[in-house]
């Protein structure tokens, strides 16, 4: 499978997102997804299914060293001292001997960034996580974080799909050598009904979801589509048998003029202006 190399780790470019996947479904879904070829699973403390993700990893039959597990520390737990404890608790819930990528889930102005990043770096140095990063950081916040973190940041995970411009963050990631991961890459199903995306899908005889995933990976962006159905998960994974033309990529990118942001809770930072 294609991977992105960042901060000393290789991350599969398509992963399984498990946000809002119920506990009684999650373990089996993770195990079956790994069985059909996934090697990257993305969870978070806030999702309340880390234990089930760990169970799925253990029962998948896939060697642990082949699987890349990402989890995230919630915004209320990123104070120095508390962050380290939260990382330990997450690792216990997962039931694994290490986390492959540990992220701060959201920036929180209630806690100074430097001590939080110092604590995150300490987690890596202790061997609890192979790599560290952030999520939902704007371009200015990412610049600040990279400048002050004692260890390299591997990833910034943000909402990104054809209907939302993230050019400021993407260009900043590229300049700083930080990989970008796209959550909600299918725009919560909106890609299925867009005429431009459907036309590209028809031209390549693939699905609209495969077009959306392929659009991301051709930009060098990691995609973590969520699906509770193994058949759809299999389709999302299979985005490597075709290549979009420059014109197709540009047509899809132009959809960002609609600037649809799906995840915008009250604690969000002041987002970057659309390009």
C-alpha distance (Angstrom), angle and dihedral (degrees) to the residues before:
residue distance angle dihedral
X1 . . .
X2 3.79 . .
X3 3.77 115.0 .
X4 3.79 140.0 -169.7
X5 3.80 116.3 -133.2
X6 3.80 113.3 -144.4
X7 3.81 134.8 155.2
X8 3.79 92.6 -10.5
X9 3.81 98.9 -48.4
X10 3.79 135.2 94.5
X11 3.80 113.9 -134.7
X12 3.81 121.4 -165.8
X13 3.80 106.6 -119.1
X14 3.81 94.1 -133.4
X15 3.78 118.7 50.2
X16 3.78 137.7 170.8
X17 3.80 114.5 -105.2
X18 3.81 115.0 -153.4
X19 3.80 103.1 -173.8
X20 3.83 109.2 143.6
X21 3.81 92.0 5.0
X22 3.80 105.1 142.4
X23 3.78 118.2 -120.1
X24 3.80 94.8 -116.7
X25 3.81 89.7 56.1
X26 3.80 101.9 34.8
X27 3.82 102.7 73.3
X28 3.80 94.0 49.3
X29 3.80 92.4 43.2
X30 3.81 91.9 52.1
X31 3.79 92.7 47.1
X32 3.81 93.6 47.6
X33 3.81 92.6 44.1
X34 3.78 91.4 53.2
X35 3.80 89.1 47.2
X36 3.83 91.6 56.6
X37 3.79 94.2 48.3
X38 3.80 112.6 -77.1
X39 3.79 113.2 135.1
X40 3.81 100.2 174.3
X41 3.81 126.5 66.7
X42 3.81 123.9 -178.4
X43 3.81 122.3 -157.6
X44 3.82 138.1 146.6
X45 3.78 140.4 -153.2
X46 3.81 88.4 -110.3
X47 3.82 91.4 57.1
X48 3.82 89.4 64.3
X49 3.79 92.7 -144.9
X50 3.81 103.5 95.1
X51 3.81 90.8 113.9
X52 3.79 90.7 54.5
X53 3.80 91.9 47.3
X54 3.80 89.4 53.6
X55 3.79 90.5 47.9
X56 3.80 90.6 51.6
X57 3.80 91.3 49.5
X58 3.79 91.8 51.3
X59 3.80 94.4 47.1
X60 3.80 97.3 42.4
X61 3.79 96.1 88.1
X62 3.82 89.0 -130.1
X63 3.82 115.6 123.8
X64 3.80 111.1 -105.3
X65 3.81 93.2 -125.1
X66 3.82 89.7 62.4
X67 3.82 93.8 55.8
X68 3.79 125.2 82.7
X69 3.82 113.0 -154.1
X70 3.80 121.1 -168.3
X71 3.79 123.9 -170.4
X72 3.78 134.6 168.0
X73 3.80 138.6 -139.6
X74 3.78 114.9 -130.3
X75 3.80 119.4 -112.9
X76 3.83 94.2 -111.4
X77 3.82 91.4 57.4
X78 3.80 101.7 53.6
X79 3.82 99.6 96.1
X80 3.79 113.6 117.6
X81 3.79 107.0 -91.4
X82 3.78 94.0 22.4
X83 3.82 93.7 58.2
X84 3.80 93.0 58.3
X85 3.80 90.5 49.5
X86 3.82 91.2 48.1
X87 3.80 90.2 52.4
X88 3.79 90.8 52.1
X89 3.81 90.8 48.6
X90 3.79 91.4 50.2
X91 3.78 91.5 50.7
X92 3.79 90.0 50.4
X93 3.81 91.5 51.2
X94 3.79 91.0 49.3
X95 3.79 90.9 48.9
X96 3.79 91.0 -143.0
X97 3.78 130.7 127.7
X98 3.79 93.2 -124.0
X99 3.80 143.6 1.9
X100 3.78 115.1 -122.0
X101 3.81 95.2 -151.1
X102 3.80 126.7 12.1
X103 3.81 118.8 -169.0
X104 3.77 137.0 -172.0
X105 3.81 98.0 -122.2
X106 3.83 98.2 -147.4
X107 3.79 135.4 -1.4
X108 3.79 112.2 -107.4
X109 3.82 119.8 -162.1
X110 3.81 89.3 -158.7
X111 3.81 87.8 74.9
X112 3.82 123.3 51.9
X113 3.79 110.0 -114.9
X114 3.81 98.1 -134.3
X115 3.84 97.2 61.6
X116 3.82 91.0 44.2
X117 3.78 91.8 52.8
X118 3.79 90.9 44.4
X119 3.80 88.2 55.5
X120 3.81 91.8 45.9
X121 3.80 90.2 51.8
X122 3.80 89.6 49.8
X123 3.80 89.9 55.6
X124 3.79 89.0 55.9
X125 3.79 93.5 45.8
X126 3.80 89.8 52.6
X127 3.79 89.7 56.3
X128 3.80 96.9 -114.4
X129 3.82 90.6 118.9
X130 3.78 129.8 27.6
X131 3.80 92.3 -152.0
X132 3.79 137.8 8.1
X133 3.77 136.7 -152.1
X134 3.77 147.9 143.9
X135 3.79 139.5 -102.1
X136 3.79 132.8 -146.1
X137 3.80 92.6 14.0
X138 3.79 116.6 151.0
X139 3.79 120.7 -136.0
X140 3.85 93.7 -94.2
X141 3.80 92.2 45.9
X142 3.79 91.1 49.0
X143 3.80 91.7 51.1
X144 3.79 89.8 51.5
X145 3.79 92.9 46.6
X146 3.80 94.6 50.2
X147 3.80 90.8 48.2
X148 3.80 95.3 53.6
X149 3.81 105.7 30.4
X150 3.83 111.8 105.4
X151 3.83 90.6 -144.9
X152 3.83 129.1 45.7
X153 3.78 115.4 -89.9
X154 3.79 110.8 -130.2
X155 3.80 102.6 -168.2
X156 3.78 147.3 15.6
X157 3.82 109.2 -158.6
X158 3.80 114.8 -157.0
X159 3.78 141.1 156.7
X160 3.79 107.0 -85.8
X161 3.79 131.9 162.1
X162 3.82 136.9 133.2
X163 3.81 93.3 -78.5
X164 3.81 97.1 54.8
X165 3.79 126.5 64.3
X166 3.79 112.6 -136.3
X167 3.77 96.3 163.3
X168 3.82 94.4 127.7
X169 3.79 92.7 54.3
X170 3.80 94.7 40.7
X171 3.80 93.8 50.8
X172 3.81 90.6 46.1
X173 3.81 90.7 50.8
X174 3.79 90.5 51.2
X175 3.81 93.2 49.0
X176 3.80 92.1 48.6
X177 3.80 96.9 43.0
X178 3.81 93.1 -116.0
X179 3.80 119.7 139.0
X180 3.79 118.4 -127.7
X181 3.79 123.5 -137.5
X182 3.80 120.8 -161.7
X183 3.79 119.1 -144.0
X184 3.81 120.0 -169.0
X185 3.84 86.7 24.7
X186 3.81 90.9 163.9
X187 3.82 91.7 51.0
X188 3.81 89.0 -120.5
X189 3.79 90.8 -61.7
X190 3.80 98.4 -43.7
X191 3.81 91.3 118.4
X192 3.81 88.9 66.8
X193 3.78 92.9 68.7
X194 3.80 103.4 37.7
X195 3.84 112.8 113.1
X196 3.82 94.4 -146.2
X197 3.78 93.6 51.9
X198 3.79 92.1 43.6
X199 3.81 90.6 51.8
X200 3.82 91.1 53.3
X201 3.81 89.4 46.5
X202 3.80 91.3 52.2
X203 3.80 91.3 48.7
X204 3.80 90.9 56.5
X205 3.82 96.3 32.9
X206 3.79 92.0 -122.2
X207 3.80 134.7 115.7
X208 3.80 126.9 -85.1
X209 3.80 89.9 -115.3
X210 3.80 90.8 54.7
X211 3.80 89.2 51.8
X212 3.82 91.5 52.1
X213 3.80 92.7 48.2
X214 3.79 92.0 45.2
X215 3.82 90.7 50.3
X216 3.80 88.3 58.1
X217 3.80 99.3 44.2
X218 3.82 91.1 48.2
X219 3.81 85.5 60.7
X220 3.80 90.1 52.4
X221 3.82 91.1 -107.5
X222 3.80 122.9 140.5
X223 3.82 113.2 -126.9
X224 3.81 125.8 -154.2
X225 3.81 106.7 -175.0
X226 3.78 115.8 -173.6
X227 3.78 123.0 -134.2
X228 3.79 132.5 158.0
X229 3.83 91.1 -161.3
X230 3.79 119.7 78.5
X231 3.82 92.8 -147.0
X232 3.81 91.6 57.4
X233 3.79 91.0 43.1
X234 3.80 88.7 54.9
X235 3.81 91.1 51.4
X236 3.81 92.1 49.7
X237 3.80 90.4 52.5
X238 3.80 93.6 53.0
X239 3.80 99.8 75.5
X240 3.80 99.4 118.8
X241 3.80 104.4 78.9
X242 3.79 95.4 81.7
X243 3.81 140.8 33.5
X244 3.77 127.9 -140.1
X245 3.78 118.8 -130.0
X246 3.79 121.5 -119.8
X247 3.79 88.8 -106.2
X248 3.81 92.2 52.4
X249 3.79 91.1 48.0
X250 3.81 90.5 50.4
X251 3.80 93.2 47.9
X252 3.79 91.0 52.4
X253 3.80 92.6 44.9
X254 3.81 89.4 53.3
X255 3.81 88.7 64.7
X256 3.81 87.3 75.5
X257 3.80 87.6 81.8
X258 3.80 85.9 86.7
X259 3.84 87.7 62.2
X260 3.81 95.7 -156.9
X261 3.81 111.5 -179.2
X262 3.80 110.7 -171.1
X263 3.82 100.2 -180.0
X264 3.80 111.2 54.7
X265 3.82 111.6 137.6
X266 3.83 122.0 177.2
X267 3.81 91.9 -98.2
X268 3.82 93.8 56.9
X269 3.80 117.5 128.2
X270 3.78 119.9 -117.5
X271 3.78 98.7 -77.2
X272 3.79 123.7 -130.7
X273 3.78 115.1 -95.4
X274 3.80 114.6 -100.5
X275 3.78 115.0 -101.4
